[in-house]
Amino acid sequence: MNALFGYLLVHFVEDPLNHREKIFLSLSEGDTPVAWRRLNHGEPVLESQGGTGGVRDPNIVRGPDGVFHILATDLRVWRPAGPNWWEFRHRGSRDLVIWDSIDLLSWSEPRYITLAPEGAGMAWAPKAVYDPISGDYLVFFSSGLLESRPAHQDSVTQAETGASRIMVTRTRDFTHFTPAESYLKLTGGVIDMSVLVTDTSVHRFAKHDDGAPESLHVFHQRGSALFADDFVTVSHGIGQEIAPTVEGPLAFRDNHESRWYLWVDQYSRQPQGYEAYTTTNIEAGDWRLVPDFRLPENTKHGTVLPLQAAEYEALNTFYPR
């Protein structure tokens, strides 16, 4: 197997003037995850013309068979008339959009998989995590469910969905999925969960609604296993020093040392995009802001994939400067 070298970031781009809710790739400048360049001359490499006509919050995962999968939210926010977040939240798409590749260079046509239960408002920010015990991939996503409606409402179409929660489903082929079940609920709502598994613990990162009572904002919890009931919050309010509204945490390990990175996506000022934190003590959640972090503006909510040296070189050659 090739030694690890470099990183690939799969993301979308926020643009108030144009529709850029598509799949973009950025490559680390060498073997460091603190400086990046956007590939394909800054243009998207994939787009969705079915479903809502846009994709956000993509996740890339390397399957045990070596096949790569991109999973994304089926959502187009940009409209000439402006976004309608009530509609997105309560009447949005229940689908994920998925692409496959054997080499990170050529990709399948997108397929649309309905994962959120009937009556759900959306299926946002999917994240796939391998479960070595079962051999399945767990796919987590955010969804608001239709739990009940006031007596005066005589139609489901009049009701709002409940607070967003984290749902989970299982798959082995990213085509067939088990029925989604509830995984994590917090008062006021929780979205954007990412999971990082170390040799000793499971770490989950998510966004507690800013308006929730005693909001944790972006938080980090540590537990003994994916479905354990012993998770404790080791850090919260991550990113509040950057901006009052941050979301979309992504976490990954350094290729070569016991160092971890946690990125948070700020969206309260222009330009939007990620800022990075790092730690050498993930068990304690001691996150420190990364100085001189360099990422193109408006690089939004995605995931980082550690690369093998041959994969890095292939991408660098396929997408020349």
Backbone torsions as a table, in degrees:
resi	resn	phi	psi	omega
1	MET	NA	141.9	177.1
2	ASN	-64.4	147.4	172.7
3	ALA	-68.9	151.6	177.5
4	LEU	-68.7	136.8	175.8
5	PHE	-157.1	120.4	173.5
6	GLY	80.4	175.2	-173.3
7	TYR	-144.0	148.0	174.9
8	LEU	-116.0	131.4	175.7
9	LEU	-108.2	124.9	175.7
10	VAL	-107.1	126.9	-170.0
11	HIS	-157.7	178.0	168.1
12	PHE	-119.1	178.1	-177.8
13	VAL	-125.5	132.9	175.7
14	GLU	-90.2	130.7	-179.5
15	ASP	-146.8	112.9	-177.5
16	PRO	-68.6	-14.2	-175.0
17	LEU	-104.4	-18.1	-175.4
18	ASN	-141.6	160.1	177.6
19	HIS	-85.0	106.5	179.0
20	ARG	-128.5	27.1	176.0
21	GLU	-82.2	73.7	-174.9
22	LYS	-137.7	178.0	-178.0
23	ILE	-91.3	119.9	176.0
24	PHE	-114.4	153.5	175.8
25	LEU	-121.2	137.8	170.9
26	SER	-127.2	144.6	-176.4
27	LEU	-118.4	138.7	178.0
28	SER	-65.0	148.7	175.8
29	GLU	-80.7	90.3	-175.2
30	GLY	77.5	-150.7	-170.4
31	ASP	-95.8	32.8	177.4
32	THR	-125.8	138.0	-179.5
33	PRO	-93.5	24.6	-179.0
34	VAL	-113.2	0.5	175.8
35	ALA	-140.8	134.7	-169.0
36	TRP	-140.3	155.2	170.0
37	ARG	-129.9	143.0	179.3
38	ARG	-83.2	130.9	-176.4
39	LEU	-83.3	172.7	177.0
40	ASN	59.3	36.8	179.2
41	HIS	55.8	32.4	177.1
42	GLY	81.8	5.1	-178.6
43	GLU	-98.8	156.7	179.2
44	PRO	-66.4	154.7	177.1
45	VAL	-103.6	-20.2	179.4
46	LEU	-143.5	152.1	172.7
47	GLU	-149.5	159.7	179.8
48	SER	-110.9	122.5	176.7
49	GLN	-106.4	-3.7	173.2
50	GLY	-96.9	-170.0	178.4
51	GLY	55.3	-130.2	179.9
52	THR	-81.6	-11.2	-179.2
53	GLY	90.2	10.4	178.2
54	GLY	-154.7	161.5	176.0
55	VAL	-135.9	144.2	177.5
56	ARG	-136.3	165.4	170.1
57	ASP	54.8	52.1	-176.4
58	PRO	-73.8	150.9	175.3
59	ASN	-125.3	134.7	174.9
60	ILE	-116.2	139.8	-178.6
61	VAL	-140.0	143.9	176.4
62	ARG	-96.4	117.1	-179.8
63	GLY	-74.2	161.6	179.8
64	PRO	-63.7	-19.1	177.4
65	ASP	-90.9	4.3	178.8
66	GLY	88.8	-3.2	177.9
67	VAL	-83.1	138.0	178.5
68	PHE	-96.7	144.6	179.0
69	HIS	-130.8	133.1	170.0
70	ILE	-107.4	126.6	175.8
71	LEU	-116.4	137.0	-176.9
72	ALA	-143.5	156.5	173.8
73	THR	-70.7	131.8	175.6
74	ASP	-83.3	89.9	-174.8
75	LEU	-156.6	129.3	170.8
76	ARG	-118.8	113.0	-179.3
77	VAL	-88.3	-38.3	-174.2
78	TRP	-69.0	127.6	174.7
79	ARG	-145.3	147.1	175.9
80	PRO	-56.6	-32.5	-178.9
81	ALA	-84.5	-4.2	-178.5
82	GLY	98.4	159.9	-177.1
83	PRO	-75.1	155.7	174.5
84	ASN	-123.0	88.2	-173.2
85	TRP	-69.0	-27.7	175.4
86	TRP	-61.3	-45.8	-179.9
87	GLU	-64.5	-45.0	-179.7
88	PHE	-59.6	-40.8	-173.3
89	ARG	-76.3	-40.0	-172.7
90	HIS	-106.6	-19.3	-179.1
91	ARG	-132.4	26.0	-175.4
92	GLY	-80.0	-178.0	-179.6
93	SER	-69.4	141.8	175.1
94	ARG	-97.8	10.6	-174.5
95	ASP	-100.6	155.6	161.0
96	LEU	-106.4	153.8	174.2
97	VAL	-110.5	130.8	-171.9
98	ILE	-131.0	135.4	171.8
99	TRP	-123.2	155.4	178.4
100	ASP	-128.0	152.5	178.4
101	SER	-154.0	148.8	174.4
102	ILE	-99.0	-9.4	-172.8
103	ASP	-142.3	3.1	-178.5
104	LEU	71.3	2.0	-177.4
105	LEU	-108.7	-42.1	177.2
106	SER	-116.2	142.8	-172.5
107	TRP	-130.0	151.7	176.4
108	SER	-68.3	169.6	168.1
109	GLU	-67.1	151.3	180.0
110	PRO	-70.7	148.1	170.8
111	ARG	-124.1	154.0	-172.4
112	TYR	-117.2	117.0	-175.3
113	ILE	-116.2	123.2	177.8
114	THR	-82.8	114.5	-177.3
115	LEU	-112.4	-37.0	-178.2
116	ALA	-69.3	142.1	-178.4
117	PRO	-62.7	158.7	175.8
118	GLU	-57.6	133.9	-177.0
119	GLY	91.8	-9.9	177.4
120	ALA	-70.7	158.3	-178.1
121	GLY	-90.5	-25.2	-175.9
122	MET	-169.8	172.4	172.0
123	ALA	-137.0	93.8	-170.6
124	TRP	-107.6	149.7	167.2
125	ALA	51.9	60.7	179.8
126	PRO	-67.0	143.8	174.5
127	LYS	-137.5	128.3	-178.8
128	ALA	-104.5	133.4	-178.6
129	VAL	-133.6	130.9	-179.4
130	TYR	-76.1	133.9	177.1
131	ASP	-106.9	101.4	-175.5
132	PRO	-67.6	-20.5	-179.5
133	ILE	-69.1	-44.9	-177.1
134	SER	-97.7	-19.1	-173.4
135	GLY	79.8	6.3	177.8
136	ASP	-92.7	163.4	162.0
137	TYR	-98.5	132.0	171.0
138	LEU	-90.0	129.2	176.5
139	VAL	-113.7	115.2	178.2
140	PHE	-98.3	143.9	174.9
141	PHE	-154.7	164.5	-178.3
142	SER	-98.4	138.3	179.1
143	SER	-155.5	144.6	170.2
144	GLY	-102.0	130.3	-175.4
145	LEU	-103.4	152.6	176.8
146	LEU	-85.0	99.7	-173.8
147	GLU	-92.2	-43.4	179.0
148	SER	-163.1	170.0	177.4
149	ARG	-143.2	152.1	179.1
150	PRO	-57.7	151.7	-175.6
151	ALA	-59.7	-30.6	-177.2
152	HIS	-76.1	-9.6	179.5
153	GLN	-90.8	119.3	-175.1
154	ASP	-101.0	8.2	-179.2
155	SER	-144.5	139.7	176.5
156	VAL	-57.7	-32.7	-176.6
157	THR	-67.0	-14.0	179.0
158	GLN	-90.5	-13.6	-172.5
159	ALA	-88.9	149.7	171.8
160	GLU	-91.0	149.6	174.8
161	THR	-77.5	161.8	-177.7
162	GLY	-76.5	-177.9	179.7
163	ALA	-57.5	142.2	-178.5
164	SER	-63.4	140.9	176.3
165	ARG	-132.7	170.4	175.7
166	ILE	-93.6	126.5	177.1
167	MET	-105.5	160.6	177.9
168	VAL	-140.6	142.7	174.1
169	THR	-139.0	166.6	-178.3
170	ARG	-120.1	148.2	175.8
171	THR	-153.5	155.1	172.2
172	ARG	-116.5	-16.9	-175.4
173	ASP	-129.0	2.2	-179.3
174	PHE	59.1	23.9	172.5
175	THR	-124.3	-39.7	179.7
176	HIS	-111.6	130.0	-175.2
177	PHE	-129.9	148.0	173.7
178	THR	-76.2	159.8	176.2
179	PRO	-57.4	137.5	-177.6
180	ALA	-70.5	142.8	178.0
181	GLU	-127.3	158.3	178.7
182	SER	-72.0	136.3	-179.1
183	TYR	-116.6	-45.1	-175.5
184	LEU	-144.8	126.9	175.8
185	LYS	-124.2	139.8	172.7
186	LEU	-134.2	146.1	177.7
187	THR	-56.6	126.1	179.8
188	GLY	94.6	-19.5	176.6
189	GLY	113.5	147.7	178.8
190	VAL	-142.7	138.9	-178.9
191	ILE	-138.1	172.9	164.7
192	ASP	62.0	44.8	-178.9
193	MET	-81.0	134.0	170.8
194	SER	-119.3	152.2	-178.0
195	VAL	-128.5	137.4	176.4
196	LEU	-130.3	123.7	-178.2
197	VAL	-104.9	124.7	175.1
198	THR	-107.0	-176.8	-179.5
199	ASP	-67.0	-22.1	-173.3
200	THR	-118.3	-19.2	-171.8
201	SER	-150.2	167.5	169.8
202	VAL	-112.4	130.9	-178.4
203	HIS	-118.1	129.9	176.7
204	ARG	-123.7	141.5	-176.0
205	PHE	-126.6	135.2	-178.2
206	ALA	-156.7	175.3	-179.7
207	LYS	-114.4	115.0	172.1
208	HIS	-83.0	136.3	-177.1
209	ASP	-51.5	132.8	-177.0
210	ASP	-61.1	-29.3	-177.9
211	GLY	-89.1	0.3	-179.4
212	ALA	-70.2	149.3	175.2
213	PRO	-57.7	129.2	-179.8
214	GLU	52.2	47.7	-177.4
215	SER	-55.7	138.7	173.5
216	LEU	-83.6	-10.8	-173.5
217	HIS	55.1	-136.9	174.8
218	VAL	-79.3	127.3	-174.5
219	PHE	-132.4	164.8	179.8
220	HIS	-127.6	123.6	176.8
221	GLN	-119.8	147.9	-180.0
222	ARG	-121.9	135.5	178.0
223	GLY	-143.4	176.1	-175.3
224	SER	-88.1	-22.6	-178.3
225	ALA	-158.8	165.4	-174.4
226	LEU	-58.3	-37.2	-177.9
227	PHE	-112.7	22.5	178.0
228	ALA	-71.8	158.5	177.2
229	ASP	-105.7	20.9	-176.4
230	ASP	-111.3	21.5	179.6
231	PHE	-65.7	136.6	175.9
232	VAL	-125.6	147.0	178.0
233	THR	-82.6	117.6	-179.3
234	VAL	-101.4	-16.3	177.4
235	SER	-158.2	143.2	177.7
236	HIS	-147.7	169.4	-176.3
237	GLY	66.0	24.5	-178.2
238	ILE	-67.5	128.2	179.6
239	GLY	93.5	-4.9	-178.8
240	GLN	-64.7	-23.6	176.2
241	GLU	-73.9	-18.4	179.5
242	ILE	-85.8	-48.8	-175.3
243	ALA	-162.2	155.3	-179.6
244	PRO	-71.1	-19.4	179.4
245	THR	-127.2	112.2	175.5
246	VAL	-133.2	156.9	-176.9
247	GLU	-156.8	-168.9	170.7
248	GLY	55.5	45.1	-179.2
249	PRO	-62.0	137.5	171.4
250	LEU	-129.3	141.9	-176.1
251	ALA	-133.3	144.4	177.3
252	PHE	-158.5	161.6	-179.1
253	ARG	-95.5	147.4	173.0
254	ASP	-61.9	147.5	-178.1
255	ASN	-63.9	-27.0	-166.9
256	HIS	-129.7	-15.8	-177.4
257	GLU	-134.1	167.9	179.5
258	SER	-78.5	71.7	179.5
259	ARG	-138.4	140.3	-179.2
260	TRP	-124.4	153.9	178.9
261	TYR	-122.2	142.7	175.2
262	LEU	-131.9	117.7	178.4
263	TRP	-103.9	144.4	174.2
264	VAL	-129.2	145.3	-171.4
265	ASP	-103.9	111.8	179.4
266	GLN	-93.1	140.2	-175.6
267	TYR	-135.0	18.0	-178.0
268	SER	-94.9	-9.0	179.5
269	ARG	-143.6	162.2	178.1
270	GLN	-101.7	141.5	-7.3
271	PRO	-73.8	152.8	177.8
272	GLN	-83.9	177.5	172.2
273	GLY	132.8	-176.6	-172.7
274	TYR	-78.8	145.5	162.3
275	GLU	-122.2	156.7	-171.5
276	ALA	-119.6	142.1	171.1
277	TYR	-119.2	161.3	177.7
278	THR	-145.3	159.5	176.0
279	THR	-154.9	152.7	168.7
280	THR	-106.7	3.0	179.1
281	ASN	-131.7	76.0	-176.7
282	ILE	-68.3	-27.0	-179.9
283	GLU	-61.3	-33.8	-178.7
284	ALA	-90.7	-12.8	-178.7
285	GLY	66.2	37.9	-177.1
286	ASP	-89.4	80.0	-172.9
287	TRP	-90.3	130.5	-179.9
288	ARG	-121.9	138.2	-178.7
289	LEU	-62.3	137.2	179.0
290	VAL	-84.1	119.6	176.4
291	PRO	-75.3	151.6	174.9
292	ASP	58.7	35.5	175.1
293	PHE	-74.8	127.9	-174.3
294	ARG	-123.2	114.1	-178.7
295	LEU	-145.0	136.4	179.6
296	PRO	-55.1	146.5	-177.7
297	GLU	-58.9	149.4	175.7
298	ASN	61.4	25.7	170.6
299	THR	-78.5	115.0	-167.6
300	LYS	-114.1	156.7	172.5
301	HIS	0.6	105.2	177.8
302	GLY	-155.1	-149.8	177.0
303	THR	-144.6	156.7	179.6
304	VAL	-107.5	132.3	178.0
305	LEU	-113.5	116.6	171.7
306	PRO	-63.2	138.1	-174.5
307	LEU	-109.4	156.0	165.3
308	GLN	-85.0	157.1	-173.4
309	ALA	-57.8	-41.1	-179.2
310	ALA	-66.5	-35.2	178.4
311	GLU	-67.8	-41.1	178.4
312	TYR	-61.8	-46.2	-178.1
313	GLU	-65.1	-38.1	178.9
314	ALA	-63.7	-43.3	177.9
315	LEU	-65.9	-41.1	-179.0
316	ASN	-64.3	-33.8	179.3
317	THR	-79.2	-41.6	-177.5
318	PHE	-67.2	-32.4	179.4
319	TYR	-118.5	76.2	-178.5
320	PRO	-66.4	160.2	179.0
321	ARG	-65.6	NA	NA
